[in-house]
Amino acid sequence: MALSREQIASIASLARLELTPGEFPVYQESLSRIVDFIGALDRADTTGVAPMAHPLPGLSQRLRPDAVTESDRHEAYQQNAPQVAAGLYLVPKVIE
């Protein structure tokens, strides 16, 4: 599926990209190839394939123990702050 220039402009706008006229053909070709690849994946026959939560059945991910490894040092950090109240940093109001 070849994407049109208008579709590329719309995608660029959504991504907050400003494309030069010379960049449109490059993006048009590469994004069209990506869409074609996704279409090929969508046409793959997956009947009889069970969904899986992990690519290697019977294995689980090793996780580190959920343990506190550092002490609470917020008071030491807040000694450098110009204003602190109730353990929070006070900052000047910048939005009215």
Protein Blocks (a to p, Z undefined) as FASTA:
>chain_A
ZZdfklmmmmmmmnopacdfklmmmmmmmmmmmmmmmmmmmmpccehiacdfbfbghiac
dddddddfbdcfklmmmmmpmbdcehiacdddfbZZ
